[in-house]
Amino acid sequence: MVINSKTLTSTSDIYTENYIKIGDHGAIFNNSTSALVGLDGTIDWACFPDFDSDPIFDSILDSKKGGYFLFRPRGESKINQYYEEFTNILITEFIQNDKIVLRLTDFLPTSDCSTLNFPEIHRFVEVLSGINVEIYFKPSFHFGKEVPQIIENKNGFLFQGENSSVGLSSNFKLVSGPGIVYNDNLFLGAGTYQWLVISTDINYIHKVEEYKSYQRLEETRIYWKNWTNKITYHGLWHKYLLRSALVLKGMFYEPTGLMVAAPTSSLPESIGGERNWDYRYTWVRDTTYVIEAMSMIGLKDEASKFLYGLMNMIHRDHRLRTIYPLNETRELSEKILDYSGYMNSGPVRIGNEAVDQLQVDQYGSIINAIYHFELSGGIVTLQLWDFIVEILDKLKQIWKYPDSSIWEFRSVPRHYVYSKLMSWAAFHFAGLIGKKLFYSADYEDWARIENEIKEDILANGFNSALNSFVQSYGSDEIDASLLRLPLLNFLEPTDPRVLSTIRAVETRLMNSSYLFKRYLEDDGLKGDDNGFLLLTFWYIEDLIKMGSIGKAKDILESILSMSNHLMLFSEEMDLKTNDMLGNFPQAISHLGVVRTITLLNNEFKKSGNAGILKYA
């Protein structure tokens, strides 16, 4: 079944300056890593064996130096790309003269066993009409710094680097050049069916049949379909929610239970800008949002594993950091590579300097996630309760500190209103959890601090001249994180100060397509900020909270229509063109899809089927 597919007029439509547009990609996943597959059949990003390993394909970050694997018909084609239903198995079809001439099926082998990892990409080639194809296989070694030795045998080619290797097992006739094997004009007759398998960290190329691709495909198909059967949601916009859930699941690193914010690094938030970050790590804040979203659609196992894994990780580290590597042995130090960047938008970074920032809001984000986890039927053990108490003991000391904000400013720390708001939420929601479960704590002290923070925010975070809460104490700037005000019950959604703040955010930061900038101030980085998609989903939640259900429905459907041909979202959208920007696919954008669809569907369920027509 083809889900939400689109047909392009020609192959050439997907390129801009020799780069495949960010939104013209699909993503395939297993329980350890991911790969991007362009509409033209190019795999231009893949890290092996793990999300945060060095990439074996990375031409999306430098079209000249980077590695890639291309397989496509020669000449112009129309293209149809879609997922096999209920899976992360990706199919790309090439159409010439109104007939499908070539079909590619790409997947990463996936297993229920979290410690079993197949560091392989399997690609099935089906030729439905005789065609000439071009094949180029150029793996990357240490971001283009090393040219590998190529060893050929009857089964394929082994690319051998100093400390790593990449193999291509294939029955296709290819020739080798420096760092590459290819055939730029290979005729394939109708009825040709062949597998190609890319494998990593191997010493020998085996026959392609020995990789048992048909068996791996069926195992992978069963894995994803069994997993999607656990999702309890069956309401409106189901296909979008299901795809977002599959993307979120795909970003889990099963060996440790952690999750990446996105499987890519340094895809720019603006073309020509320098807001290019490595997102192949676990952000505590993003983690907590995903716990909430998973809980809402019945995925309590995933939410529990993730939440308790987060607790154990913080205990092992003896502190709460902003970012964690997927494996505790990995480094997070930030380095700039000698790559030009996507469409020459450098710098290209690996690692992330924000790891040591103080971001006070994440403490409250954890408590808020546990609150919603418990509301959805999750079990809060005494060990998790003790973890909550530890968080609040720390927050008692630091809530008054200036920090780097939710937006990870690399400037002088300030007293950001959102950080204070989430500190208030930590004490508020912890009290609700504990009293409901009859757990012991110093509730009087928590209530005292909760009130102290609230008074502090009202006294210093509201600008009477602007009639709005502001980004930071003493500031005249408006910050889109203030969209969370109605969602945390800090004040009533109908409070004039809340309503005027939302109006100020709309006026200053929202465009006609309901996309929001995060802020307007100069953050010291080159390039303009663009539409940060999570903010639109927060805004839709605000409208639901305020009873504007019809408007919320219209905006949700408008934003869903901005997803790509596979219902995938990046981090940002260009405010002028609506092109996708930033790392892709992005976890927080997809959890926004899950949350808003679930919440809006609940509103329609309350009003019965007539409510859908009422708000249409």
C-alpha positions as CSV (number, residue, x, y, z in Angstrom):
1,M,0.0,0.0,0.0
2,V,1.4,3.4,-1.0
3,I,1.1,5.9,1.8
4,N,0.9,9.6,1.0
5,S,3.3,9.2,-2.0
6,K,4.0,12.0,-4.5
7,T,5.3,11.8,-8.0
8,L,7.9,14.3,-9.1
9,T,8.0,15.6,-12.6
10,S,11.6,14.6,-13.2
11,T,14.8,13.5,-11.4
12,S,16.3,16.9,-11.8
13,D,13.7,18.5,-9.6
14,I,15.2,17.2,-6.4
15,Y,18.6,18.8,-6.7
16,T,19.8,22.3,-5.6
17,E,23.4,23.0,-6.4
18,N,24.2,19.3,-6.6
19,Y,22.6,18.5,-3.3
20,I,19.4,16.6,-2.8
21,K,16.9,18.8,-0.9
22,I,16.6,17.8,2.8
23,G,12.9,17.1,2.4
24,D,13.5,14.9,-0.6
25,H,14.8,12.1,1.5
26,G,13.5,9.1,3.3
27,A,15.0,7.5,6.4
28,I,15.5,3.9,7.2
29,F,16.2,2.7,10.8
30,N,17.2,-0.3,12.9
31,N,17.8,-0.4,16.6
32,S,21.3,1.2,16.4
33,T,21.5,3.6,13.5
34,S,19.9,5.1,10.4
35,A,20.5,6.1,6.8
36,L,19.0,8.7,4.5
37,V,17.9,7.7,1.0
38,G,17.3,10.4,-1.5
39,L,14.5,10.3,-4.1
40,D,17.0,9.6,-6.8
41,G,18.2,6.4,-5.0
42,T,21.3,8.0,-3.5
43,I,22.2,7.1,0.1
44,D,24.0,10.2,1.1
45,W,24.1,9.8,4.9
46,A,24.7,6.7,7.0
47,C,26.7,6.2,10.2
48,F,27.9,2.7,11.2
49,P,27.7,0.8,13.4
50,D,25.9,3.4,15.6
51,F,24.1,6.8,15.2
52,D,27.1,8.7,16.5
53,S,29.8,6.7,14.7
54,D,31.7,8.2,11.8
55,P,29.6,8.1,8.6
56,I,30.3,5.8,5.7
57,F,28.2,8.0,3.5
58,D,28.2,11.8,4.1
59,S,27.9,13.6,0.7
60,I,24.9,15.5,2.1
61,L,27.5,17.5,3.9
62,D,30.0,17.9,1.1
63,S,29.0,16.8,-2.4
64,K,32.6,16.6,-3.6
65,K,34.4,15.1,-0.7
66,G,31.6,13.0,0.9
67,G,30.7,9.4,0.4
68,Y,27.6,8.1,-1.3
69,F,25.9,5.1,-2.9
70,L,23.9,5.9,-6.0
71,F,21.8,3.4,-8.1
72,R,19.4,4.9,-10.7
73,P,18.2,4.7,-14.3
74,R,20.1,6.9,-16.8
75,G,18.0,9.7,-18.2
76,E,15.0,11.5,-16.7
77,S,12.6,9.7,-14.5
78,K,9.5,10.4,-12.5
79,I,9.9,9.1,-9.0
80,N,7.6,7.6,-6.4
81,Q,8.9,6.9,-2.9
82,Y,6.9,5.3,-0.1
83,Y,7.2,3.1,3.0
84,E,5.9,-0.4,3.1
85,E,2.9,-0.1,5.3
86,F,3.5,-0.2,9.1
87,T,7.3,-0.4,8.6
88,N,10.5,1.6,8.1
89,I,11.2,-0.4,4.9
90,L,11.6,2.2,2.1
91,I,10.6,1.7,-1.6
92,T,11.7,4.0,-4.4
93,E,10.2,3.5,-7.9
94,F,11.5,5.1,-11.1
95,I,8.9,5.7,-13.9
96,Q,9.7,6.3,-17.5
97,N,7.1,6.5,-20.3
98,D,4.4,6.0,-17.6
99,K,5.8,2.6,-16.6
100,I,7.7,1.6,-13.5
101,V,11.1,0.5,-14.9
102,L,13.1,0.1,-11.7
103,R,12.2,-0.5,-8.0
104,L,14.6,-0.2,-5.1
105,T,13.8,-1.6,-1.6
106,D,16.1,-0.4,1.1
107,F,16.1,-1.5,4.8
108,L,18.4,-1.9,7.8
109,P,18.0,-5.4,9.3
110,T,16.1,-5.1,12.6
111,S,15.6,-7.6,15.5
112,D,13.8,-7.9,18.8
113,C,17.1,-8.7,20.4
114,S,18.5,-5.3,21.4
115,T,22.1,-6.5,21.6
116,L,22.0,-8.0,18.1
117,N,23.2,-5.5,15.5
118,F,23.5,-6.1,11.7
119,P,25.8,-3.3,10.6
120,E,24.5,-3.6,7.1
121,I,22.3,-1.9,4.5
122,H,20.3,-4.2,2.2
123,R,19.1,-3.0,-1.2
124,F,16.9,-5.0,-3.5
125,V,16.9,-4.1,-7.2
126,E,13.9,-5.1,-9.3
127,V,14.0,-4.3,-13.1
128,L,10.6,-4.2,-14.6
129,S,11.6,-3.0,-18.1
130,G,15.0,-3.2,-19.7
131,I,17.0,-0.1,-18.8
132,N,20.5,1.3,-18.6
133,V,21.5,2.3,-15.0
134,E,24.4,4.1,-13.3
135,I,25.9,2.8,-10.1
136,Y,28.4,4.7,-8.0
137,F,29.7,3.4,-4.6
138,K,32.1,5.6,-2.7
139,P,32.3,5.1,1.1
140,S,33.8,7.8,3.3
141,F,36.7,7.1,5.6
142,H,37.3,9.7,8.4
143,F,35.3,12.4,6.6
144,G,37.3,12.1,3.4
145,K,40.7,12.2,5.0
146,E,41.7,8.7,4.0
147,V,41.6,7.0,0.6
148,P,40.9,3.3,1.2
149,Q,42.6,0.4,-0.5
150,I,40.1,-1.5,-2.7
151,I,40.3,-5.3,-2.7
152,E,38.2,-7.1,-5.3
153,N,37.1,-10.7,-5.3
154,K,34.3,-12.6,-7.1
155,N,31.8,-11.5,-4.5
156,G,32.3,-7.8,-4.6
157,F,34.7,-5.1,-3.2
158,L,36.2,-4.5,0.2
159,F,37.3,-0.9,1.0
160,Q,40.0,-1.2,3.6
161,G,41.0,1.8,5.7
162,E,43.6,2.0,8.5
163,N,41.1,1.1,11.3
164,S,37.8,0.3,9.5
165,S,36.4,-1.3,6.4
166,V,33.3,-1.2,4.2
167,G,32.2,-3.9,1.8
168,L,29.9,-4.0,-1.2
169,S,28.6,-7.5,-2.0
170,S,27.1,-7.6,-5.4
171,N,26.7,-9.6,-8.6
172,F,26.7,-6.5,-10.8
173,K,29.6,-5.8,-13.0
174,L,31.6,-2.8,-11.6
175,V,35.0,-1.3,-12.1
176,S,37.2,0.4,-9.5
177,G,38.9,3.8,-9.4
178,P,40.5,5.8,-6.6
179,G,38.2,5.3,-3.6
180,I,35.2,4.3,-5.8
181,V,33.6,1.5,-7.8
182,Y,31.1,2.2,-10.5
183,N,29.4,1.4,-13.8
184,D,28.0,4.5,-15.5
185,N,26.1,2.7,-18.2
186,L,25.1,-0.9,-17.2
187,F,22.2,-2.5,-19.1
188,L,19.8,-4.5,-17.0
189,G,17.1,-6.6,-18.7
190,A,13.5,-6.9,-17.6
191,G,13.1,-9.4,-14.9
192,T,16.5,-8.8,-13.2
193,Y,16.2,-9.2,-9.5
194,Q,19.4,-8.7,-7.4
195,W,20.5,-7.8,-3.9
196,L,23.3,-5.5,-3.0
197,V,24.5,-5.5,0.6
198,I,26.7,-2.9,2.3
199,S,28.5,-4.3,5.3
200,T,31.0,-2.6,7.7
201,D,33.9,-3.7,9.9
202,I,34.5,-7.0,8.0
203,N,37.6,-8.7,6.7
204,Y,36.1,-10.6,3.7
205,I,33.4,-10.1,1.1
206,H,30.9,-13.0,1.2
207,K,28.5,-14.0,-1.6
208,V,25.5,-11.7,-1.6
209,E,23.3,-14.8,-1.0
210,E,25.0,-15.5,2.3
211,Y,23.7,-12.3,3.8
212,K,20.2,-13.9,3.7
213,S,18.6,-10.7,2.7
214,Y,15.1,-12.2,2.0
215,Q,15.1,-13.7,5.5
216,R,16.4,-10.4,7.1
217,L,13.7,-8.5,5.2
218,E,10.9,-10.7,6.5
219,E,12.3,-10.5,10.1
220,T,12.5,-6.7,9.7
221,R,8.9,-6.5,8.3
222,I,7.6,-8.6,11.2
223,Y,9.5,-6.5,13.8
224,W,8.0,-3.2,12.7
225,K,4.5,-4.6,12.2
226,N,4.4,-6.2,15.6
227,W,5.6,-3.0,17.1
228,T,3.0,-0.8,15.5
229,N,0.3,-3.2,16.7
230,K,1.1,-2.0,20.2
231,I,0.0,1.5,19.4
232,T,-3.5,2.1,20.9
233,Y,-4.4,5.2,18.9
234,H,-7.0,4.7,16.2
235,G,-8.4,8.2,15.6
236,L,-8.1,11.0,13.1
237,W,-5.0,11.6,11.1
238,H,-3.9,8.1,12.0
239,K,-1.4,7.7,9.2
240,Y,0.5,10.8,10.3
241,L,0.6,9.7,13.9
242,L,1.7,6.2,12.9
243,R,4.5,7.5,10.7
244,S,5.7,9.8,13.5
245,A,5.7,7.0,16.0
246,L,7.7,4.8,13.7
247,V,10.3,7.6,13.2
248,L,10.5,8.1,17.0
249,K,11.0,4.4,17.6
250,G,13.6,4.4,14.9
251,M,15.7,6.9,16.8
252,F,16.0,4.8,19.9
253,Y,19.5,3.2,20.5
254,E,18.3,-0.1,21.9
255,P,21.6,-1.2,23.5
256,T,21.3,1.5,26.1
257,G,17.7,2.6,25.7
258,L,18.6,6.2,24.8
259,M,17.5,8.2,21.9
260,V,19.0,10.6,19.4
261,A,17.5,14.1,18.8
262,A,18.0,13.4,15.1
263,P,20.2,10.9,13.2
264,T,22.1,13.6,11.3
265,S,24.7,16.3,12.0
266,S,25.1,19.9,10.8
267,L,22.2,20.2,8.4
268,P,21.8,24.0,8.4
269,E,18.9,25.8,10.1
270,S,19.4,28.5,7.4
271,I,21.2,28.3,4.0
272,G,24.5,30.1,4.3
273,G,24.2,30.3,8.1
274,E,26.2,28.7,10.8
275,R,23.5,27.2,13.1
276,N,24.7,23.7,12.2
277,W,24.7,21.3,15.1
278,D,25.4,17.6,15.7
279,Y,22.1,16.1,17.0
280,R,23.2,12.4,17.2
281,Y,23.0,12.4,21.0
282,T,20.4,12.3,23.8
283,W,19.1,15.6,25.0
284,V,17.4,15.3,28.4
285,R,14.7,17.8,27.4
286,D,13.8,16.0,24.2
287,T,13.8,12.7,26.1
288,T,11.2,14.0,28.5
289,Y,9.0,15.2,25.6
290,V,9.2,11.8,24.0
291,I,8.3,10.0,27.2
292,E,5.1,12.1,27.3
293,A,4.2,11.4,23.6
294,M,4.9,7.7,23.9
295,S,2.7,7.4,27.0
296,M,-0.2,9.1,25.2
297,I,-0.5,6.4,22.6
298,G,-0.1,3.3,24.8
299,L,3.6,2.7,24.4
300,K,4.2,2.4,28.1
301,D,7.0,-0.1,27.6
302,E,9.1,2.3,25.6
303,A,8.2,5.2,27.9
304,S,9.2,3.2,31.0
305,K,12.4,1.9,29.5
306,F,13.4,5.4,28.4
307,L,12.5,7.1,31.7
308,Y,14.2,4.6,33.9
309,G,17.1,4.5,31.6
310,L,17.4,8.3,31.9
311,M,17.3,8.0,35.7
312,N,20.0,5.3,35.7
313,M,22.2,7.4,33.3
314,I,22.0,10.5,35.5
315,H,22.8,8.4,38.6
316,R,25.8,6.9,36.9
317,D,27.1,10.4,35.9
318,H,26.3,11.8,39.4
319,R,24.9,15.0,37.8
320,L,22.4,16.1,35.2
321,R,24.0,17.1,32.0
322,T,22.2,18.7,29.0
323,I,23.4,16.1,26.5
324,Y,24.5,12.5,26.9
325,P,26.3,10.2,24.4
326,L,24.5,7.0,23.4
327,N,27.3,5.1,24.9
328,E,29.1,6.4,28.0
329,T,32.5,5.7,26.4
330,R,31.9,8.2,23.6
331,E,33.2,11.8,23.7
332,L,31.1,14.9,23.1
333,S,33.8,17.5,22.5
334,E,32.9,19.6,19.5
335,K,35.1,19.7,16.4
336,I,34.8,21.4,13.0
337,L,35.5,19.4,9.9
338,D,37.1,20.4,6.6
339,Y,33.7,19.9,4.8
340,S,31.9,22.6,2.8
341,G,28.5,21.8,4.4
342,Y,25.1,21.2,2.9
343,M,24.8,23.8,0.0
344,N,28.0,25.4,1.3
345,S,26.5,26.1,4.7
346,G,29.4,25.5,7.1
347,P,30.8,24.9,9.5
348,V,30.3,21.1,9.7
349,R,30.5,20.0,13.3
350,I,30.7,16.7,15.2
351,G,30.3,16.7,18.9
352,N,28.3,19.3,20.8
353,E,29.6,22.1,23.0
354,A,26.3,22.5,24.7
355,V,26.9,19.4,26.8
356,D,28.3,21.5,29.7
357,Q,25.7,24.3,29.6
358,L,23.4,24.9,32.5
359,Q,19.9,24.7,31.2
360,V,17.7,24.9,34.3
361,D,14.5,24.1,32.4
362,Q,15.4,20.5,31.9
363,Y,15.0,19.7,35.6
364,G,11.3,20.7,35.3
365,S,11.0,18.9,32.0
366,I,11.9,15.6,33.7
367,I,9.3,16.1,36.5
368,N,6.6,17.2,34.0
369,A,7.3,14.0,31.9
370,I,7.0,11.8,35.0
371,Y,3.7,13.5,35.8
372,H,2.2,12.7,32.4
373,F,3.8,9.3,32.4
374,E,1.9,8.5,35.7
375,L,-1.3,10.0,34.3
376,S,-1.1,7.6,31.4
377,G,-0.8,4.6,33.7
378,G,3.0,4.4,34.0
379,I,4.5,3.0,37.3
380,V,6.3,5.5,39.5
381,T,8.4,3.3,41.8
382,L,9.9,4.5,45.1
383,Q,13.3,4.6,43.4
384,L,11.8,6.9,40.8
385,W,10.2,9.0,43.5
386,D,13.6,9.3,45.3
387,F,15.0,10.5,41.9
388,I,12.3,13.2,41.9
389,V,13.3,14.3,45.4
390,E,17.0,14.4,44.4
391,I,16.1,16.6,41.4
392,L,14.2,19.0,43.6
393,D,16.9,19.1,46.2
394,K,19.3,20.3,43.4
395,L,16.7,22.7,41.9
396,K,16.3,24.4,45.3
397,Q,19.9,25.6,44.9
398,I,20.0,26.5,41.2
399,W,16.6,27.8,40.2
400,K,17.8,31.3,40.9
401,Y,20.9,31.0,38.7
402,P,21.1,32.5,35.2
403,D,21.4,29.8,32.5
404,S,21.8,29.3,28.7
405,S,18.0,28.8,28.1
406,I,16.1,26.1,26.1
407,W,17.7,27.6,22.9
408,E,21.2,26.9,24.2
409,F,22.5,30.4,23.6
410,R,26.3,30.5,23.5
411,S,26.4,33.9,25.2
412,V,26.4,35.3,28.7
413,P,23.8,33.4,30.9
414,R,20.6,35.2,31.8
415,H,17.6,34.7,34.0
416,Y,15.3,33.2,31.3
417,V,11.6,33.2,32.1
418,Y,11.1,29.8,30.6
419,S,13.8,28.3,32.8
420,K,12.0,29.8,35.9
421,L,8.7,28.6,34.6
422,M,9.9,25.0,34.3
423,S,11.5,25.3,37.8
424,W,8.0,26.3,39.1
425,A,6.5,23.3,37.2
426,A,9.0,20.9,38.8
427,F,7.8,21.7,42.3
428,H,4.2,22.0,41.3
429,F,3.9,18.6,39.4
430,A,6.1,16.8,41.9
431,G,3.6,17.7,44.6
432,L,0.7,16.4,42.5
433,I,2.5,13.1,41.8
434,G,3.5,12.5,45.4
435,K,0.2,13.3,47.0
436,K,-1.7,11.1,44.6
437,L,0.6,8.2,45.3
438,F,0.8,8.9,49.1
439,Y,4.6,9.1,49.0
440,S,6.3,11.1,51.7
441,A,8.1,14.3,51.1
442,D,8.5,17.8,52.6
443,Y,5.4,19.2,50.7
444,E,5.3,22.3,52.8
445,D,8.8,23.3,51.7
446,W,8.1,22.4,48.1
447,A,4.9,24.6,48.2
448,R,6.9,27.5,49.7
449,I,9.5,27.3,46.9
450,E,6.8,26.9,44.3
451,N,5.1,30.1,45.5
452,E,8.5,31.9,45.7
453,I,9.3,31.1,42.1
454,K,5.9,32.1,40.9
455,E,6.1,35.5,42.7
456,D,9.6,36.0,41.2
457,I,8.4,35.3,37.7
458,L,5.4,37.6,38.1
459,A,7.5,40.4,39.5
460,N,10.4,40.2,37.1
461,G,9.3,38.3,34.0
462,F,6.2,40.3,33.0
463,N,6.8,43.6,31.2
464,S,3.9,45.9,31.9
465,A,4.8,48.3,29.1
466,L,4.6,45.4,26.6
467,N,1.7,43.8,28.5
468,S,3.5,40.5,28.0
469,F,5.9,38.0,29.7
470,V,9.3,38.4,28.1
471,Q,12.3,36.2,27.2
472,S,14.4,37.1,30.3
473,Y,14.3,39.3,33.3
474,G,14.6,43.0,32.4
475,S,14.3,42.3,28.6
476,D,12.0,43.8,26.0
477,E,12.3,40.7,23.8
478,I,9.6,38.1,23.3
479,D,10.5,34.4,23.2
480,A,8.5,31.7,21.6
481,S,9.1,29.4,24.6
482,L,6.4,31.5,26.2
483,L,3.9,29.4,24.2
484,R,4.2,26.9,26.9
485,L,2.6,29.2,29.5
486,P,-1.0,28.0,29.0
487,L,0.1,24.3,28.9
488,L,1.7,24.2,32.4
489,N,-1.2,25.6,34.5
490,F,1.0,28.4,35.8
491,L,-1.9,30.8,35.2
492,E,-5.4,30.1,33.9
493,P,-5.4,30.0,30.1
494,T,-7.9,32.9,30.1
495,D,-5.7,35.1,32.4
496,P,-5.3,38.4,30.6
497,R,-1.5,38.2,31.0
498,V,-1.4,34.8,29.3
499,L,-3.7,35.9,26.4
500,S,-1.7,39.1,25.8
501,T,1.6,37.2,25.9
502,I,0.3,34.7,23.2
503,R,-0.9,37.7,21.1
504,A,2.6,39.2,21.4
505,V,4.2,36.0,20.3
506,E,1.8,35.8,17.4
507,T,2.5,39.4,16.4
508,R,6.3,39.3,16.7
509,L,7.3,35.7,15.8
510,M,4.6,34.0,13.7
511,N,4.2,34.3,9.9
512,S,1.0,33.7,7.8
513,S,1.7,30.0,7.6
514,Y,1.7,29.6,11.4
515,L,5.4,29.1,11.5
516,F,7.3,30.6,14.4
517,K,10.8,32.0,14.9
518,R,12.2,31.1,18.3
519,Y,13.4,34.7,19.0
520,L,14.4,37.9,17.2
521,E,17.5,38.9,19.1
522,D,21.0,38.7,17.6
523,D,22.5,35.5,19.0
524,G,25.9,36.1,17.5
525,L,25.5,33.5,14.8
526,K,25.5,34.2,11.0
527,G,22.2,33.6,9.2
528,D,18.6,34.1,10.0
529,D,16.5,31.9,12.2
530,N,13.7,30.1,10.5
531,G,10.4,28.4,11.5
532,F,11.0,26.0,14.3
533,L,8.3,23.4,13.9
534,L,7.8,22.3,17.5
535,L,6.5,25.8,18.2
536,T,3.6,25.4,15.9
537,F,2.6,22.3,17.7
538,W,2.8,24.1,21.0
539,Y,0.6,26.8,19.5
540,I,-1.9,24.2,18.4
541,E,-1.9,22.9,22.0
542,D,-2.5,26.4,23.3
543,L,-5.5,26.8,21.0
544,I,-6.9,23.4,22.2
545,K,-6.4,24.5,25.8
546,M,-8.2,27.8,25.1
547,G,-11.1,26.1,23.4
548,S,-10.3,27.3,19.8
549,I,-10.8,23.8,18.5
550,G,-11.7,24.7,14.9
551,K,-8.6,26.9,14.5
552,A,-6.4,24.2,16.0
553,K,-7.8,21.7,13.5
554,D,-7.1,24.0,10.6
555,I,-3.6,24.8,11.6
556,L,-2.8,21.1,12.3
557,E,-3.9,20.1,8.9
558,S,-2.0,23.0,7.3
559,I,1.2,21.9,9.1
560,L,0.7,18.2,8.3
561,S,0.4,19.2,4.6
562,M,3.9,20.7,4.9
563,S,5.5,17.3,5.7
564,N,7.4,15.6,2.9
565,H,6.2,12.9,0.6
566,L,6.7,10.3,3.4
567,M,5.1,12.4,6.2
568,L,8.5,13.2,7.6
569,F,9.6,16.5,9.3
570,S,12.9,18.2,9.7
571,E,13.6,20.6,12.6
572,E,12.8,23.8,10.8
573,M,11.0,25.2,7.7
574,D,12.3,28.1,5.6
575,L,10.0,31.0,6.3
576,K,10.0,32.1,2.7
577,T,9.9,28.9,0.7
578,N,8.6,26.3,3.3
579,D,11.6,24.1,2.3
580,M,12.8,21.8,5.1
581,L,15.9,22.9,7.0
582,G,17.9,21.6,9.9
583,N,18.6,18.0,11.0
584,F,16.3,15.4,9.6
585,P,14.1,13.7,10.6
586,Q,13.7,15.5,13.9
587,A,12.4,13.8,17.0
588,I,10.8,16.9,18.6
589,S,8.9,17.7,15.4
590,H,7.4,14.2,15.3
591,L,6.6,14.1,19.0
592,G,4.7,17.4,18.3
593,V,2.7,15.5,15.6
594,V,1.9,12.7,18.1
595,R,0.8,15.0,20.9
596,T,-1.3,17.4,18.9
597,I,-3.1,14.7,17.0
598,T,-3.9,12.8,20.2
599,L,-5.1,15.9,22.1
600,L,-7.2,17.2,19.2
601,N,-8.7,13.8,18.6
602,N,-9.7,13.6,22.3
603,E,-11.6,16.9,21.9
604,F,-13.6,15.5,19.0
605,K,-14.3,12.3,21.0
606,K,-15.7,14.4,23.9
607,S,-18.1,16.1,21.5
608,G,-19.0,12.9,19.5
609,N,-18.8,12.5,15.8
610,A,-20.9,15.7,15.3
611,G,-17.9,17.6,16.8
612,I,-15.8,16.8,13.7
613,L,-18.3,18.4,11.4
614,K,-18.9,21.3,13.9
615,Y,-15.2,22.2,13.8
616,A,-14.6,21.5,10.1
